[in-house]
Amino acid sequence: MSDFKLHDKESAPEESKKLLEGSEKAFGMIPNLHAVMAEAPGILDAYQQVHELFVNSSFDKDELTVVWQTINVFNECHYCVPAHTAIAKNMGADDSITDNIKAGKPLGDDKLEALRQFTLAMLEKRGNADESELESFYKAGYGQRQALEVILGIAQKTMSNFTNHIANTPIDEPFKKFA
């Protein structure tokens, strides 16, 4: 059992209080991931900023979901898979994306599948995707910008997935039905 504290706006370090207010405003609650991260204001701040940068990347809602869920499933994150299932539903992303990624099945769209395969290659090879993997990614219609944005998504999810692993972050009530 983890002994990481789930902070609220009263118990959090002073530097995290405003960040938690932002979380509550954005989500209508303080997600447990943010409550754990609040212990170290730097990671909560970095996570929120990287999340915002990734959401505002060139990827659409389906592509964001492909990158997030590919990473979450690869890293076996008990918290982020259901959380991002709820987020994907809220954004209106295609449900089959998460279903197929969780089942280890190819995606029905060739371009999205190329994104999934490139993201997997980056994870499996720790960023050392080879020329043929990059070429397949580019042939699917992506470019250097998107290759770098996959790295941005990996940075975001590394912070959350690893935090959830060591903290055994409890899944928030709204996400439990997707666990």
Secondary structure, DSSP 8 states (H G I E B T S, - for coil): --------TTTS-HHHHHHHHHHHHHHSS--HHHHHHTTSHHHHHHHHHHHHHHHTSS--HHHHHHHHHHHHHHTT-TTHHHHHHHHHHHHT--HHHHHHHHHT---SSHHHHHHHHHHHHHHHTTT---HHHHHHHHHTT--HHHHHHHHHHHHHHHHHHHHHHHHT----HHHHTT-
